[in-house]
Amino acid sequence: MPPSNSFSLSTIGTIHSCYKEKFGIPKQPGLIDGATARLELLPPYNRLDALEGLDDFSHIWIQFIFHACIKENWKAKVRPPRLGGKEKLGVFATRATHRPNPIGLSVVKIGRIYQEGKRIFIDLYGADLLDGTPVLDIKPYLPYADSITDARGGFAPKPTQTKPVQFSEQAKNQCEHYQSLHNREITSLIKQIIEQDPRPAYLSNQVDREHGIKLWDVNIKWCARSDHFEILRIEYE
């Protein structure tokens, strides 16, 4: 029998993340270790026995759906943001979200595995996942097999910090107030995200333009100055 050309996959879980929109999500997992998320397992997969032994591992691979980027038509060539959105490469030579099958792959650090009522959760750290992301599968990360020290990174070398991040007095006070209310380390999270310069490459030379990034229930307003990034204020949604 010839292999099937289509398959039906089940969602085993969903992501609850600090990232409420695509803008601001780091380009790869592990770059923002202050980014927290939870993976909630959905019925019939919400069973602790299905996770038995997973707490012996520090990291997992998550296979997921780019649910906010699904398109009916795919293209053989795409414009990677790392190349400024001007140069085209073959879609299979990139990690572009628009793919023939909108499947993503991330490696993340895991924390607690626990139950709340009938709901099963895994705490995640360093995730690059949008809130509401459907999860197809998880597998343990194996350091001896999954880490290749002499691998080449092609057009996407490891990013470096571009400019320091400074907080206005208003933003500093607002962050301290938010942290006291919600027990969330929002100051360090904002700093790590903005250090990566989440702007599209074609805007990297612009200064004093205001941007917004939605985290949890707030919108972080910031801009690039000539020699630093400035966090302007926090606005509640």
Accessible surface in RSA format (square Angstrom, percent):
REM  Atomic radii and reference values for relative SASA: ProtOr
REM  Chains: A
REM  Algorithm: Lee & Richards
REM  Probe-radius: 1.40
REM  Slices: 20
REM RES _ NUM      All-atoms   Total-Side   Main-Chain    Non-polar    All polar
REM                ABS   REL    ABS   REL    ABS   REL    ABS   REL    ABS   REL
RES MET A   1   226.47 117.3 152.41 100.9  74.06 176.3 122.59 104.2 103.88 137.6
RES PRO A   2   113.05  82.4  92.61  84.4  20.44  74.3  99.43  82.1  13.62  84.6
RES PRO A   3   120.05  87.5  99.87  91.0  20.19  73.4 111.21  91.8   8.84  55.0
RES SER A   4    66.91  56.5  43.29  57.8  23.62  54.4  40.52  86.3  26.39  37.0
RES ASN A   5   157.51 108.6 118.28 114.3  39.23  94.5  36.15  87.0 121.36 117.3
RES SER A   6    86.62  73.2  74.23  99.1  12.39  28.5  44.87  95.6  41.74  58.5
RES PHE A   7   160.92  80.5 122.85  76.1  38.08  99.1 131.16  79.5  29.76  85.2
RES SER A   8   115.89  97.9  79.65 106.3  36.23  83.5  50.17 106.8  65.72  92.1
RES LEU A   9   115.12  64.1  82.44  59.0  32.67  82.1  84.59  59.4  30.53  82.1
RES SER A  10    66.92  56.5  52.52  70.1  14.40  33.2  20.55  43.8  46.37  65.0
RES THR A  11    54.92  39.1  41.78  42.4  13.14  31.3  18.25  24.5  36.67  55.4
RES ILE A  12    26.25  14.9  26.25  19.6   0.00   0.0  26.25  18.9   0.00   0.0
RES GLY A  13     0.00   0.0   0.00   N/A   0.00   0.0   0.00   0.0   0.00   0.0
RES THR A  14    28.43  20.2  28.43  28.8   0.00   0.0  19.90  26.7   8.53  12.9
RES ILE A  15     0.41   0.2   0.00   0.0   0.41   1.0   0.00   0.0   0.41   1.1
RES HIS A  16    65.83  36.0  61.23  42.6   4.60  11.8  43.80  45.1  22.02  25.6
RES SER A  17     6.57   5.5   1.10   1.5   5.47  12.6   2.15   4.6   4.42   6.2
RES CYS A  18     0.69   0.5   0.19   0.2   0.50   1.2   0.00   0.0   0.69   0.7
RES TYR A  19     2.17   1.0   2.10   1.2   0.07   0.2   2.17   1.6   0.00   0.0
RES LYS A  20    85.97  41.9  59.69  36.6  26.29  62.6  33.72  30.4  52.25  55.7
RES GLU A  21    51.89  29.8  46.75  35.4   5.14  12.2  22.13  42.8  29.76  24.3
RES LYS A  22   111.78  54.5  99.86  61.3  11.92  28.4  66.58  59.9  45.20  48.1
RES PHE A  23    62.49  31.3  52.54  32.5   9.96  25.9  59.28  35.9   3.21   9.2
RES GLY A  24     3.62   4.5   0.00   N/A   3.62   4.5   0.00   0.0   3.62   8.1
RES ILE A  25    35.35  20.1  20.20  15.1  15.15  36.5  20.20  14.5  15.15  41.1
RES PRO A  26    12.93   9.4   0.91   0.8  12.02  43.7   7.74   6.4   5.19  32.3
RES LYS A  27    82.78  40.4  58.17  35.7  24.62  58.6  53.64  48.3  29.14  31.0
RES GLN A  28    51.51  28.8  51.51  37.6   0.00   0.0  29.36  62.5  22.15  16.8
RES PRO A  29    23.59  17.2  10.34   9.4  13.25  48.2  10.38   8.6  13.21  82.1
RES GLY A  30    51.82  63.9   0.00   N/A  51.82  63.9  27.92  76.6  23.90  53.5
RES LEU A  31    48.00  26.7  28.81  20.6  19.20  48.3  31.90  22.4  16.10  43.3
RES ILE A  32     1.05   0.6   0.79   0.6   0.27   0.6   0.79   0.6   0.27   0.7
RES ASP A  33    98.65  69.1  88.62  88.2  10.03  23.7  34.04  80.1  64.62  64.4
RES GLY A  34    24.66  30.4   0.00   N/A  24.66  30.4  16.86  46.3   7.80  17.5
RES ALA A  35     0.91   0.8   0.86   1.3   0.04   0.1   0.91   1.3   0.00   0.0
RES THR A  36    54.48  38.7  51.88  52.6   2.60   6.2  39.54  53.1  14.94  22.6
RES ALA A  37     7.67   7.1   0.51   0.8   7.16  16.3   5.09   7.2   2.58   6.8
RES ARG A  38    75.54  31.7  75.54  38.5   0.00   0.0  23.74  32.4  51.80  31.4
RES LEU A  39     0.00   0.0   0.00   0.0   0.00   0.0   0.00   0.0   0.00   0.0
RES GLU A  40    16.82   9.7  16.82  12.7   0.00   0.0   0.13   0.3  16.69  13.6
RES LEU A  41     6.22   3.5   4.39   3.1   1.83   4.6   4.39   3.1   1.83   4.9
RES LEU A  42    54.50  30.4  54.50  39.0   0.00   0.0  54.50  38.3   0.00   0.0
RES PRO A  43    98.68  71.9  81.25  74.1  17.42  63.3  81.43  67.2  17.25 107.2
RES PRO A  44    97.59  71.1  84.63  77.1  12.95  47.1  90.52  74.7   7.06  43.9
RES TYR A  45    80.15  37.4  76.63  43.6   3.52   9.2  56.84  42.7  23.31  28.7
RES ASN A  46    37.06  25.6  25.59  24.7  11.46  27.6   0.09   0.2  36.97  35.7
RES ARG A  47   138.86  58.3 135.03  68.8   3.83   9.1  43.73  59.8  95.13  57.7
RES LEU A  48    80.22  44.7  69.88  50.0  10.34  26.0  69.88  49.1  10.34  27.8
RES ASP A  49    82.48  57.8  59.60  59.3  22.88  54.1  40.38  95.0  42.11  42.0
RES ALA A  50    73.17  67.3  32.73  50.5  40.44  92.0  44.53  62.7  28.64  75.9
RES LEU A  51    14.33   8.0   8.09   5.8   6.24  15.7  10.40   7.3   3.92  10.6
RES GLU A  52   153.32  88.0 117.88  89.2  35.44  84.4  50.04  96.8 103.28  84.3
RES GLY A  53    32.25  39.8   0.00   N/A  32.25  39.8  26.30  72.2   5.94  13.3
RES LEU A  54    16.54   9.2  13.61   9.7   2.92   7.3  15.32  10.8   1.22   3.3
RES ASP A  55   109.57  76.8  82.30  81.9  27.28  64.5  29.13  68.6  80.44  80.2
RES ASP A  56   125.61  88.0  87.89  87.5  37.72  89.2  27.86  65.6  97.75  97.5
RES PHE A  57    71.81  35.9  60.86  37.7  10.95  28.5  65.68  39.8   6.13  17.6
RES SER A  58    65.64  55.5  53.68  71.6  11.96  27.5  40.23  85.7  25.41  35.6
RES HIS A  59    60.50  33.1  59.79  41.6   0.71   1.8  38.17  39.3  22.33  26.0
RES ILE A  60     0.00   0.0   0.00   0.0   0.00   0.0   0.00   0.0   0.00   0.0
RES TRP A  61    64.90  26.0  64.59  31.3   0.31   0.7  60.54  32.3   4.35   7.1
RES ILE A  62     0.00   0.0   0.00   0.0   0.00   0.0   0.00   0.0   0.00   0.0
RES GLN A  63    60.48  33.8  60.48  44.2   0.00   0.0   6.11  13.0  54.37  41.2
RES PHE A  64    11.83   5.9  11.83   7.3   0.00   0.0  11.83   7.2   0.00   0.0
RES ILE A  65    32.85  18.7  32.54  24.2   0.31   0.7  32.54  23.4   0.31   0.8
RES PHE A  66    39.70  19.9  35.80  22.2   3.90  10.1  39.70  24.1   0.00   0.0
RES HIS A  67    65.85  36.0  46.90  32.6  18.95  48.5  37.57  38.7  28.29  32.9
RES ALA A  68    49.48  45.5  19.14  29.5  30.35  69.0  29.34  41.3  20.14  53.3
RES CYS A  69     9.35   7.1   4.71   5.3   4.64  10.9   3.39   8.6   5.97   6.4
RES ILE A  70   105.87  60.2  78.69  58.6  27.18  65.5  79.15  57.0  26.73  72.5
RES LYS A  71   135.63  66.2 108.31  66.5  27.32  65.0  66.08  59.5  69.55  74.1
RES GLU A  72   178.58 102.5 138.32 104.6  40.25  95.8  61.00 118.0 117.58  96.0
RES ASN A  73   123.85  85.4 111.23 107.5  12.62  30.4  30.66  73.8  93.19  90.1
RES TRP A  74   133.73  53.7 109.91  53.2  23.82  55.9  87.21  46.5  46.52  75.5
RES LYS A  75   151.16  73.7 142.79  87.6   8.37  19.9  90.04  81.0  61.12  65.1
RES ALA A  76    66.07  60.7  54.54  84.2  11.53  26.2  54.94  77.4  11.13  29.5
RES LYS A  77   118.69  57.9 111.88  68.6   6.81  16.2  59.90  53.9  58.79  62.6
RES VAL A  78    21.99  14.5  17.05  15.4   4.94  11.9  21.99  19.1   0.00   0.0
RES ARG A  79   123.45  51.8 103.89  53.0  19.57  46.6  31.78  43.4  91.67  55.6
RES PRO A  80     5.60   4.1   4.10   3.7   1.50   5.4   5.60   4.6   0.00   0.0
RES PRO A  81    84.96  61.9  78.66  71.7   6.29  22.9  83.20  68.7   1.75  10.9
RES ARG A  82    71.62  30.1  45.28  23.1  26.35  62.7  21.43  29.3  50.19  30.4
RES LEU A  83    49.49  27.6  30.66  21.9  18.83  47.3  37.29  26.2  12.19  32.8
RES GLY A  84    12.77  15.7   0.00   N/A  12.77  15.7  10.72  29.4   2.05   4.6
RES GLY A  85    29.14  35.9   0.00   N/A  29.14  35.9  15.05  41.3  14.09  31.6
RES LYS A  86   161.47  78.8 141.89  87.1  19.58  46.6  87.56  78.8  73.92  78.7
RES GLU A  87    93.92  53.9  88.90  67.3   5.03  12.0  33.79  65.4  60.14  49.1
RES LYS A  88   100.92  49.2  86.00  52.8  14.92  35.5  33.93  30.5  66.99  71.4
RES LEU A  89    45.54  25.4  44.21  31.6   1.33   3.3  45.54  32.0   0.00   0.0
RES GLY A  90    29.59  36.5   0.00   N/A  29.59  36.5  22.48  61.7   7.11  15.9
RES VAL A  91     2.32   1.5   1.97   1.8   0.34   0.8   1.97   1.7   0.34   0.9
RES PHE A  92   151.68  75.9 121.61  75.3  30.07  78.3 122.58  74.3  29.10  83.3
RES ALA A  93    66.79  61.4  40.74  62.9  26.05  59.3  53.03  74.7  13.76  36.5
RES THR A  94    13.41   9.5   1.78   1.8  11.64  27.7   5.89   7.9   7.52  11.4
RES ARG A  95   171.01  71.8 149.49  76.2  21.53  51.3  60.60  82.8 110.42  66.9
RES ALA A  96    22.10  20.3  10.59  16.3  11.51  26.2  20.98  29.5   1.12   3.0
RES THR A  97    48.62  34.6  46.04  46.7   2.58   6.2  34.93  46.9  13.69  20.7
RES HIS A  98    67.94  37.1  63.58  44.2   4.36  11.2  48.26  49.7  19.68  22.9
RES ARG A  99    50.18  21.1  37.90  19.3  12.28  29.2   5.84   8.0  44.34  26.9
RES PRO A 100    51.65  37.6  25.21  23.0  26.44  96.1  26.75  22.1  24.89 154.7
RES ASN A 101   100.79  69.5  95.30  92.1   5.49  13.2  11.34  27.3  89.45  86.5
RES PRO A 102    30.69  22.4  30.69  28.0   0.00   0.0  30.69  25.3   0.00   0.0
RES ILE A 103    69.46  39.5  58.56  43.6  10.89  26.3  58.56  42.2  10.89  29.6
RES GLY A 104     4.32   5.3   0.00   N/A   4.32   5.3   4.32  11.9   0.00   0.0
RES LEU A 105    96.82  53.9  78.51  56.2  18.31  46.0  78.51  55.1  18.31  49.3
RES SER A 106     1.39   1.2   0.99   1.3   0.39   0.9   0.39   0.8   0.99   1.4
RES VAL A 107    38.34  25.2  35.64  32.3   2.71   6.5  35.64  31.0   2.71   7.3
RES VAL A 108     2.41   1.6   0.00   0.0   2.41   5.8   2.41   2.1   0.00   0.0
RES LYS A 109   108.62  53.0 107.41  65.9   1.21   2.9  49.69  44.7  58.93  62.8
RES ILE A 110    13.94   7.9   2.97   2.2  10.97  26.4   2.97   2.1  10.97  29.8
RES GLY A 111    31.19  38.5   0.00   N/A  31.19  38.5  19.36  53.1  11.83  26.5
RES ARG A 112   147.59  62.0 138.55  70.6   9.04  21.5  74.40 101.7  73.19  44.4
RES ILE A 113    42.98  24.5  14.97  11.2  28.01  67.5  14.97  10.8  28.01  76.0
RES TYR A 114    25.06  11.7  20.62  11.7   4.44  11.6  22.06  16.6   3.00   3.7
RES GLN A 115    93.04  52.0  64.96  47.5  28.08  66.9  15.17  32.3  77.87  59.1
RES GLU A 116    83.16  47.7  73.83  55.9   9.33  22.2  37.02  71.6  46.14  37.7
RES GLY A 117    65.60  80.9   0.00   N/A  65.60  80.9  43.89 120.4  21.72  48.6
RES LYS A 118   177.19  86.4 168.66 103.5   8.53  20.3 113.02 101.7  64.17  68.4
RES ARG A 119   115.34  48.4 113.61  57.9   1.73   4.1  45.09  61.6  70.25  42.6
RES ILE A 120     2.09   1.2   2.09   1.6   0.00   0.0   2.09   1.5   0.00   0.0
RES PHE A 121     0.08   0.0   0.08   0.0   0.00   0.0   0.08   0.0   0.00   0.0
RES ILE A 122     0.00   0.0   0.00   0.0   0.00   0.0   0.00   0.0   0.00   0.0
RES ASP A 123    20.88  14.6  20.88  20.8   0.00   0.0   5.59  13.1  15.29  15.3
RES LEU A 124     0.35   0.2   0.00   0.0   0.35   0.9   0.00   0.0   0.35   0.9
RES TYR A 125    83.75  39.1  81.21  46.2   2.54   6.6  48.52  36.5  35.23  43.4
RES GLY A 126     4.02   5.0   0.00   N/A   4.02   5.0   3.46   9.5   0.56   1.3
RES ALA A 127     1.99   1.8   1.79   2.8   0.19   0.4   1.79   2.5   0.19   0.5
RES ASP A 128    24.23  17.0  14.14  14.1  10.09  23.9   0.42   1.0  23.81  23.7
RES LEU A 129     0.89   0.5   0.28   0.2   0.60   1.5   0.85   0.6   0.04   0.1
RES LEU A 130    25.73  14.3  22.67  16.2   3.06   7.7  22.67  15.9   3.06   8.2
RES ASP A 131    46.28  32.4  36.11  35.9  10.17  24.0   2.64   6.2  43.64  43.5
RES GLY A 132    34.58  42.6   0.00   N/A  34.58  42.6  24.61  67.5   9.97  22.3
RES THR A 133     3.68   2.6   3.68   3.7   0.00   0.0   0.28   0.4   3.40   5.1
RES PRO A 134    29.43  21.4  28.62  26.1   0.80   2.9  29.43  24.3   0.00   0.0
RES VAL A 135     0.00   0.0   0.00   0.0   0.00   0.0   0.00   0.0   0.00   0.0
RES LEU A 136    25.92  14.4  16.28  11.6   9.64  24.2  16.28  11.4   9.64  25.9
RES ASP A 137    49.02  34.3  49.02  48.8   0.00   0.0  10.92  25.7  38.09  38.0
RES ILE A 138    27.42  15.6  15.07  11.2  12.35  29.8  15.89  11.4  11.53  31.3
RES LYS A 139   102.06  49.8 101.50  62.3   0.55   1.3  89.61  80.7  12.45  13.3
RES PRO A 140    52.90  38.6  46.38  42.3   6.53  23.7  46.38  38.3   6.53  40.6
RES TYR A 141    45.17  21.1  41.48  23.6   3.69   9.6  22.60  17.0  22.57  27.8
RES LEU A 142    61.26  34.1  61.26  43.8   0.00   0.0  61.26  43.0   0.00   0.0
RES PRO A 143    89.69  65.4  84.33  76.9   5.35  19.5  84.61  69.9   5.08  31.6
RES TYR A 144   185.43  86.6 147.60  84.0  37.82  98.4 124.22  93.4  61.21  75.5
RES ALA A 145    54.46  50.1  28.28  43.6  26.18  59.6  34.79  49.0  19.67  52.1
RES ASP A 146    50.98  35.7  26.84  26.7  24.14  57.1   4.60  10.8  46.37  46.2
RES SER A 147    60.04  50.7  40.42  53.9  19.62  45.2  18.12  38.6  41.92  58.7
RES ILE A 148   117.88  67.1  96.69  72.0  21.18  51.1  99.83  71.9  18.05  49.0
RES THR A 149   138.47  98.5  98.35  99.7  40.12  95.6  78.68 105.7  59.79  90.4
RES ASP A 150   124.06  86.9  96.87  96.4  27.19  64.3  46.13 108.6  77.93  77.7
RES ALA A 151    69.21  63.6  36.98  57.1  32.23  73.3  44.46  62.6  24.76  65.6
RES ARG A 152   229.24  96.3 193.20  98.5  36.04  85.8  74.02 101.2 155.22  94.1
RES GLY A 153    49.95  61.6   0.00   N/A  49.95  61.6  30.00  82.3  19.95  44.7
RES GLY A 154    69.80  86.1   0.00   N/A  69.80  86.1  44.05 120.9  25.75  57.7
RES PHE A 155    65.67  32.9  40.95  25.4  24.72  64.3  53.35  32.3  12.32  35.3
RES ALA A 156    35.40  32.6  20.60  31.8  14.80  33.7  20.60  29.0  14.80  39.2
RES PRO A 157    82.85  60.4  76.31  69.6   6.54  23.8  82.42  68.0   0.43   2.7
RES LYS A 158   176.65  86.2 152.19  93.4  24.46  58.2 100.41  90.4  76.24  81.2
RES PRO A 159    46.24  33.7  27.83  25.4  18.41  66.9  33.94  28.0  12.31  76.5
RES THR A 160   112.12  79.7  95.75  97.1  16.36  39.0  74.54 100.1  37.58  56.8
RES GLN A 161   110.83  62.0  76.97  56.3  33.86  80.6  31.47  67.0  79.35  60.2
RES THR A 162    80.28  57.1  46.75  47.4  33.53  79.9  52.61  70.7  27.67  41.8
RES LYS A 163    39.78  19.4  38.14  23.4   1.64   3.9  33.46  30.1   6.33   6.7
RES PRO A 164    70.39  51.3  69.16  63.0   1.23   4.5  70.39  58.1   0.00   0.0
RES VAL A 165    17.07  11.2   0.00   0.0  17.07  41.1   0.00   0.0  17.07  46.3
RES GLN A 166    94.02  52.6  89.42  65.4   4.60  10.9  30.67  65.3  63.35  48.0
RES PHE A 167    38.72  19.4  17.38  10.8  21.35  55.5  17.91  10.9  20.81  59.6
RES SER A 168    27.20  23.0  18.38  24.5   8.82  20.3  27.14  57.8   0.06   0.1
RES GLU A 169   113.99  65.4 106.01  80.2   7.97  19.0  56.30 108.9  57.68  47.1
RES GLN A 170    97.09  54.3  88.09  64.4   9.00  21.4  37.09  79.0  59.99  45.5
RES ALA A 171     0.00   0.0   0.00   0.0   0.00   0.0   0.00   0.0   0.00   0.0
RES LYS A 172    93.50  45.6  92.43  56.7   1.07   2.5  45.96  41.4  47.53  50.6
RES ASN A 173    79.18  54.6  73.77  71.3   5.41  13.0  26.30  63.3  52.88  51.1
RES GLN A 174    54.36  30.4  48.64  35.5   5.73  13.6  27.35  58.2  27.01  20.5
RES CYS A 175     0.78   0.6   0.78   0.9   0.00   0.0   0.78   2.0   0.00   0.0
RES GLU A 176    99.48  57.1  93.04  70.4   6.43  15.3  37.25  72.1  62.22  50.8
RES HIS A 177   103.91  56.8  98.28  68.3   5.62  14.4  68.52  70.6  35.38  41.2
RES TYR A 178     0.59   0.3   0.59   0.3   0.00   0.0   0.59   0.4   0.00   0.0
RES GLN A 179    43.85  24.5  38.40  28.1   5.45  13.0  10.67  22.7  33.18  25.2
RES SER A 180    89.94  76.0  48.77  65.1  41.17  94.8  52.45 111.7  37.48  52.5
RES LEU A 181   108.80  60.6  76.10  54.4  32.70  82.2  78.26  55.0  30.54  82.2
RES HIS A 182    71.64  39.2  50.70  35.2  20.94  53.6  38.52  39.7  33.11  38.5
RES ASN A 183   143.51  99.0 120.28 116.2  23.23  55.9  32.32  77.8 111.19 107.5
RES ARG A 184    84.86  35.6  78.84  40.2   6.03  14.4  18.08  24.7  66.78  40.5
RES GLU A 185   122.98  70.6 114.92  86.9   8.06  19.2  52.69 101.9  70.29  57.4
RES ILE A 186     0.00   0.0   0.00   0.0   0.00   0.0   0.00   0.0   0.00   0.0
RES THR A 187    47.02  33.4  47.02  47.7   0.00   0.0  43.57  58.5   3.45   5.2
RES SER A 188    46.57  39.3  43.16  57.6   3.41   7.8  38.43  81.8   8.13  11.4
RES LEU A 189     0.19   0.1   0.19   0.1   0.00   0.0   0.19   0.1   0.00   0.0
RES ILE A 190     1.57   0.9   0.83   0.6   0.74   1.8   1.57   1.1   0.00   0.0
RES LYS A 191    87.40  42.6  87.40  53.6   0.00   0.0  56.77  51.1  30.63  32.6
RES GLN A 192    42.70  23.9  41.99  30.7   0.72   1.7  21.63  46.0  21.08  16.0
RES ILE A 193     3.55   2.0   2.53   1.9   1.02   2.5   3.08   2.2   0.48   1.3
RES ILE A 194     1.47   0.8   1.47   1.1   0.00   0.0   1.47   1.1   0.00   0.0
RES GLU A 195    26.10  15.0  25.83  19.5   0.27   0.6   1.51   2.9  24.59  20.1
RES GLN A 196    55.22  30.9  41.86  30.6  13.36  31.8  10.83  23.1  44.39  33.7
RES ASP A 197    18.48  12.9  15.26  15.2   3.22   7.6   5.32  12.5  13.16  13.1
RES PRO A 198    20.92  15.2   4.46   4.1  16.47  59.9   8.65   7.1  12.28  76.3
RES ARG A 199    10.12   4.3   2.88   1.5   7.24  17.2   0.23   0.3   9.89   6.0
RES PRO A 200    44.61  32.5  39.17  35.7   5.44  19.8  44.51  36.7   0.11   0.7
RES ALA A 201    37.67  34.6  22.84  35.3  14.83  33.7  28.04  39.5   9.64  25.5
RES TYR A 202   141.71  66.2 112.58  64.1  29.13  75.8  83.69  62.9  58.02  71.5
RES LEU A 203    14.47   8.1  14.47  10.3   0.00   0.0  14.47  10.2   0.00   0.0
RES SER A 204    50.28  42.5  38.89  51.9  11.39  26.2  23.71  50.5  26.57  37.2
RES ASN A 205   143.93  99.3 116.99 113.1  26.95  64.9  36.22  87.2 107.71 104.1
RES GLN A 206    80.33  44.9  74.56  54.5   5.77  13.7  32.30  68.7  48.04  36.4
RES VAL A 207    69.47  45.7  52.11  47.2  17.36  41.8  52.26  45.4  17.21  46.7
RES ASP A 208    91.05  63.8  66.19  65.9  24.85  58.8  24.26  57.1  66.79  66.6
RES ARG A 209   117.70  49.4 109.60  55.9   8.10  19.3  35.60  48.7  82.10  49.8
RES GLU A 210    82.42  47.3  59.31  44.9  23.11  55.0  26.32  50.9  56.10  45.8
RES HIS A 211    20.64  11.3  14.29   9.9   6.35  16.2   6.96   7.2  13.68  15.9
RES GLY A 212    20.26  25.0   0.00   N/A  20.26  25.0   5.22  14.3  15.04  33.7
RES ILE A 213     1.40   0.8   1.40   1.0   0.00   0.0   1.40   1.0   0.00   0.0
RES LYS A 214    71.93  35.1  70.90  43.5   1.03   2.4  22.19  20.0  49.74  53.0
RES LEU A 215     1.33   0.7   1.33   1.0   0.00   0.0   1.33   0.9   0.00   0.0
RES TRP A 216    36.73  14.7  27.97  13.5   8.76  20.6  19.71  10.5  17.02  27.6
RES ASP A 217    60.42  42.3  55.85  55.6   4.56  10.8  38.21  89.9  22.21  22.1
RES VAL A 218     0.00   0.0   0.00   0.0   0.00   0.0   0.00   0.0   0.00   0.0
RES ASN A 219    20.16  13.9  20.16  19.5   0.00   0.0   0.61   1.5  19.54  18.9
RES ILE A 220     1.52   0.9   1.52   1.1   0.00   0.0   1.52   1.1   0.00   0.0
RES LYS A 221    39.38  19.2  39.38  24.2   0.00   0.0   3.80   3.4  35.58  37.9
RES TRP A 222     0.00   0.0   0.00   0.0   0.00   0.0   0.00   0.0   0.00   0.0
RES CYS A 223     2.27   1.7   2.27   2.5   0.00   0.0   0.79   2.0   1.47   1.6
RES ALA A 224     0.87   0.8   0.87   1.3   0.00   0.0   0.87   1.2   0.00   0.0
RES ARG A 225    66.91  28.1  66.59  33.9   0.33   0.8  18.57  25.4  48.34  29.3
RES SER A 226    95.85  81.0  69.55  92.8  26.30  60.6  45.36  96.6  50.49  70.7
RES ASP A 227    97.74  68.5  85.19  84.8  12.55  29.7  38.52  90.6  59.22  59.1
RES HIS A 228    31.22  17.1  31.22  21.7   0.00   0.0  25.01  25.8   6.21   7.2
RES PHE A 229     0.15   0.1   0.15   0.1   0.00   0.0   0.15   0.1   0.00   0.0
RES GLU A 230    36.54  21.0  36.54  27.6   0.00   0.0   5.46  10.6  31.08  25.4
RES ILE A 231     0.00   0.0   0.00   0.0   0.00   0.0   0.00   0.0   0.00   0.0
RES LEU A 232    31.73  17.7  27.73  19.8   4.00  10.1  28.20  19.8   3.54   9.5
RES ARG A 233    65.23  27.4  65.23  33.3   0.00   0.0  21.24  29.0  43.99  26.7
RES ILE A 234     7.81   4.4   0.78   0.6   7.03  16.9   0.78   0.6   7.03  19.1
RES GLU A 235    66.66  38.3  62.63  47.4   4.04   9.6  28.51  55.1  38.15  31.2
RES TYR A 236   122.36  57.1  94.28  53.6  28.08  73.1  91.36  68.7  31.00  38.2
RES GLU A 237   123.18  70.7  57.33  43.4  65.86 156.8  60.00 116.1  63.18  51.6
END  Absolute sums over single chains surface
CHAIN  1 A    14230.6      11274.1       2956.5       7729.1       6501.6
END  Absolute sums over all chains
TOTAL         14230.6      11274.1       2956.5       7729.1       6501.6
